[in-house]
Amino acid sequence: MIAPENFAVILVTAPDIDLARRLAKAALEAKLIACANIVP
């Protein structure tokens, strides 16, 4: 298990929903993030 001090919350803006989805998918596939939330 990863120690709690190795976690972060990162907020990113995107100009449209399509780019937001592509960014989230790419980060998930690269295992850079564990989850993504897209807020319209």
N, C-alpha and C positions, 0 to 999 in steps of 0.2 A: 504494500500500500504506500502511496505517496504521502509524505509529510504535509500537514496543512499549510505550512509556509510556502509551499510550491504551487499554490493555487492563485488564480487571478480572475477578476471580472474585467472584460474588455468590451467597450461599447464602440461600435463602428457605424457610421452612416453610409447610406448608398443612395444614389439618385433615383433608383427604381427597384421594384420588387424582383425583377429578373436578375439583376446584378447581385442583389442581396442573397438570393437563392444560390447563385453560382459561387459566390464567396463562401457561404456556409458549407456547401457541398465539397468544395475544394479543400477547405480547412479540415473538415471531417475525414475525407479520404486520405489526407496527408497525416492524419492522427495528430494534428496540432491542437485540436479541441475535442472535448468529450460530448458537447452538445451545442446547439445554436438555437436562439430564440429570435424570430423575426417579428418586429412590432410595426404595424403599418402606421 
